[in-house]
Every structure is written in structure tokens, then in C-alpha cells.
Amino acid sequence: MRSPKLAALELKRFGRGRLPRAALVAVTLLPLLYGALYLWSFWDPYGRLDRIPVALVNDDEGATADGRKIAAGDEITRGLLDSKVFAWHEVDAAEARRGVEDGSYYLSLTMPADLSRRIASSSGDAPGTGALQVRTNDANNYIVGQISRTVFAEVRTAASTDASRSFLDRIFISFSDIHDATERAAKGADRLERGIGEAKKGSKDLTAGLRTAKDGSGDLADGLTRLDEGAAGLRTGSRQVADGTQELADKVGAVAGGIRPYLKDNGKAVGDSARFVADSAQAVRDDLDRLVTSAPTVAAEARRASDDVNSVYETRCEARTGETETSGTADATAGASASGTSGPGTATVPEPDPDSAPGASAAPSPDAPATPGGPTDPTGPAAPTVCASLERARNAAASVADVAGDINSLVQDNSGDLGKLDGRLATLKRQATALAERAPHLDEDLETAVTKINTLNAGAHRVAEGAERVHTGLSDARKGSASLDTGIGDLSSGAISLDGGLFKLADGSTELAGGLNDGVDKIPDYDRRERDRRTDVMADPVRLASRSLHAAPNYGTGFAPYFIPLSLWVGAMVAYMLIQPLNRRALAAGAAAWRIALAGWLPVAAIGLLQAGALLSVLHWAIGLEFARAAGTVGFLALVTCCFTAIVQWLNARFGPAGRILVLALLMLQLTSAGGTYPVQTSPGFFAAVHPFLPMSHVVEALRRLITGGGTGPVWQACAVLAAFTPGALALTALSARRKQVWTVDRLHPELSL
């Protein structure tokens, strides 16, 4: 069976379940932990120094030199805060000492109290050197201490240069200033003599003005007295207002304290009652509308019905009454007595005759034919019983008509009042509805009102306190105005003395002008350009001109050539923990040794190429690693992968379980001698001796040229070394495969297994 097919069968084993496939993916991505993740963790530490907490103590008390205030500590502090080199925390000395000790701050920078004084002393008789004090604690972090020494050396150099430049600049400026000042003084002395005459006139004006000021100060005192009296009234009134608001707040608070629990517990009941009132008001409004609309119609109908009933009564009853009156009043009186009723308009009902036969009735039979004038004749007179009913109906109808008329008159006469009543009912409904809506929140509204009243009370008290302060201030101002008046009087006396002293000044100014004009030509004068040139040269006589060829942009780029081969070696090492370095089936079948070696190397080499591709992709697109020679880097790492997998395969095939330990030991030996961090010349002699003979040393040198640029000589040299190591390791693996085809006691019973 050919080697590629054997390699494919070896990889096919990992497709038989989820766990083997996951293991294969994990092995492929494992180099990312060493190459990508580790590089990412410190990709650009110097670009993030502003996150390192550092204590900054400025105890500098400042100094004065040549009449100028020097605050070197403040200037250095501002410069450091603006530079954002570290995360500066301005604290005192005790806090800085405690923070560096417990690790709250990695280090501290202290500007002592005499810093400015020592810098200023450089221009005096006893010059001294200012010292910036740095405190570190390697127990917190050793690297930060090393970085701080470099940073603070630059700070010290800059501070020293600035101090020297300031000192020298003051020297050269002093010459120019003395020359210019002397020249100006000479001219000033000439002007002084002319100005004395003007000063004399001014002194007279000053005397007159002070007299006017004396009068004005008296007026000011009077006005302040009146203001003080008014402020006293304001104080009294504001205090009364404050007392009133306090009383209001106390009463409202007491009442609210008793009412609010009821409102809080009975808010729903109050809302329900308010809704009932609103509904009742709406019902009454509806009834009023119907009353106003129906009253005229009902009155007219009632009157019409009354007239109809009255007409019937007159037709049926009053005609019969006229006929009976002609028969004699005796019968009418007898009939009235017999019926037990009397009075005008009352119908008489005769009682039945006791002598008549049983069952006889005074009323005619319904079946009897109507006779003229009988009770069943609709056009004839009615019977006495019918007339009585009709009369009662007529009276009732008249009463109803009168009542309906009165109601209609009431409605018509009081339409304006009914409109007002309707409006008030509408207002009652609206207010009751609003009360129902706010009922659940009445306790909150009450609390808000109490809060506002308390706020008003507090404001009134503040006004009263302000009025008190105004009154006190005006009292002090009144006293001050009296002192002002006295002082102006003293100034007036002094102005008179000034007028006399100006005469003496004139004599001295003449002598001064002569001496200054003689000294101007003896003082050197430097212009600004000449002064700046001399100051720069003397302040910084030696400068460092540095230039970097093929500079790495950040810390991670500089260390990538070291961690990329480390991650690929670890990837090969872990891959041979899962994949057999020598195929057991091929060994048992007696296949050719070189085929067995290739069959064990090809699958891991393929996985290694995937590892290299994933690593480069993440480094470039996720972290931001840029390659000066991208294509060359890809091809070179493919060669590195083939070489590393061949070496790891041979160690595992030749030494078995112990080979894994040898792989790890060889990795440690290469890491310490490859010169990936510090130059190999700084390491002990042993590491410098083995450096040229290990493949990773050449890989690191080549990757530096491929990533950051430079000559390609180390790249071709590394390719030659890798090209020699790869077939050599495969040949040794084939030799080991041939030996493995012979079974021994050690193979059947190994002394060590992992």
C-alpha cells in the first residue's frame, strides 16, 4: 500500500465519531494558544503604558529668582499629565509610599520640596542640583521597573535641559534686559523731569478732587444710614412672613397627617361616591331637559282634556238639573236628604224603594230599550250617579290642567334659573368625575401640597436670613463709610505733602539721567536670534541622532518570529500524541520502511500546514500583524512545519514514550538558545555554543527578515538548514521503522509507557 493511502487511512480514523473530529480540530487550532493568544496578550504594551497606575507626588514649594516665580514641580507635573506616559495619580508622599508597598501603584515619582529652589540656585552664589525621586518595587513587577527607569531618564534629561535652557536664557536675556532697561531708564529720567511739572499740577487737582470726595463720602454715609433703616424694616417684615409660613406649614402638616391615612385607605370609596354623584347630576340634567321640552305640551293637553270633560258634564248633567228645578225645590231637597249629599254641583242618587219587589233595581236593564231622557240615552240627561262621577272627573281634570299650567308657567318664567341649574349640575358632574379620577391619588396630591408648603416655608426663612445679612452688611457699610470719610481727609493732607516732595524729586532725576546715559554703551546687547542660538548650544551641547532600519511597529511584531515557531513545534508535538508516528498495520504487514515513515509523517505535516494557515490568518486579520514579505513567510512556514513534524516524528518513533519528553526538552533547549528575546551573546556560553546547531535559531532569524524586512541572506540560510534537517529526520524515522519490524521483549513489555 502506498504512503499517501496509508496517511489517508490514518486521518480517516478521526472521522468515525464526534470526539475524534473534535480532537483533530483542537490539535489544528492549538498553535493559536501559543502564537496568536500569547502575542495578543502583549501585542503593544508600550502603547498601553497609560493604563499602569503610577503615583505622582509634587512637594515642590517653588522659588523666586530675579524677581520671577519658579515652579519646576508644577511644570514637570503638567508635562507628565499631558504626555499620558503612565496613568498618573496625584497623591501625597504617604499615600505614594503605601501604594507602592501594597501594589496599588507600580512605582512613584516625587518632586521634592526644594526642587525649584535648587534649580533657581544655579544663578546664585551656592548652586545646587535638583533631584527627582523614583521609588519602585520589583515585587510588584520587575519589567515595569525597567521601563520606568528608561522613561524617567528621559524625564530627567528633559527637565535638566529645560532648567539649563532657562538658566542660560536668563543670563543672555539679562544682558539684553540690562542694556534695554538702562536705555529706557535714561529716557525715563529725561521724561521724569518733564513729568514733575505735570505731577505738580496733578497734585493740585488731586487736592481739589479729594475735597470733592470728602463731600461725597458724607453723602454716602447719610444714604447708607437710610438704607440701614430700610433694611431693618425688611428684616422685621421677612421674619414675620417666615413665622407665618412656619405656622401654615405646621397646621397643614398636622391636618395632612390626620387626613392622609383616611384618603389612602378610602380612595376607592371616595372615587365610587364621586362617580355616583356625577351620574346623579347627569340624570337630573336629563330630567330637566325633558321637563322644559314637555311642559308646554302637557299643559296644553291637560287644558284640552279638562275642557272636554267639562263640556260632557254640561251637556249631560246641567241640562237635567234645569228640568228638575221646575218640579219644585221640595223634591230636590228630599232627594238630597235621602242620598246623604248636598251642595251645589253634587249629583243626587235616589235610594231604592223598600216596598219594591226583591231584585228590582233603580237602574234600567242594559237590554231595555232606551227611552228619551233615560240613563242610556247619550243625548239625554244623565243619571244622578253618572253626573256625580262626571263632576268629580271635571274637578280633577281642572286641577290637573291648573297644575300643568302652573308648571309650564314656572318653567317659562324661570328658564334662566333652570339654565343656571343645568350649568351647575354640569359643573358638579365634571368636578365629581375629576374627583373620582384623582381619588386614588388624593393622598399623593396632599403630600405634594405639603411638600410645596414646606418649600415655601424654607424659602421664606432663607429670605429672612438674607434680610438679616443685608441689614448686618449695611450696618458694617455705614461704619465703613465713616472710616472712608476720615481716610479721605487724611489723603487730602497727604496730597499737600506730596506737592512739596515733588520739588526734591526734580533735582534727583537730573542726576539720574546723566549717569544712565553714560552706562548704556558699556552693556552688551544680544538680539533674539543670537540669544536663542547661544542658549540652545550651551543647554544641550551633545545630541543623539538615532535612526532605526526596518523598525517593528510594536512589541508583538518584534516577538512574533519567536512565538510562531514555538507554536508550530507544540502543534506537531501534540499531533503525535494523537497520531501514531509509525503505522502499526504497515509495520505488521512488512511494508517498506521509507513508506512507513512517510505514512506517519504526511498526515501530521498536513495538519501542521493547516495549523500554520490558521495561525497566520488570525495573526494578520484578527491581531494586525503585517508582513514585509507575505508570500515568502507563507512558503517558509510550510517548510518549517515539514521540518518540525519530521523531527518530532523521529523522536517519538525512535524513543517511544520517552520521545515525548525528549521533544519537550529539545523545545526548551531551542527556546533558551534561539535569541528570541535577548541577544544570544548575553546568555551563558553554553546557549551561545548550541545556538547555530538548532533549527529554531535559524527560523527566528529568517522570520525577522520576512516580517520586518531587511536582507534575505538569513532566510536562504535557514531554508538550507531546514532542507537538511527534514530528509535527515525522515531517514532516521525510516531506520527506526525497520528496527520496529523486529519484535523484542522490550517492545512486548516496555519499561515506560505514556
Summary of the structure (lengths in Angstrom):
residues: 754
radius of gyration: 61.5
end to end distance: 29.5
largest distance: 179.3
contacts: 2202
relative contact order: 0.10
helix: 77%
strand: 3%
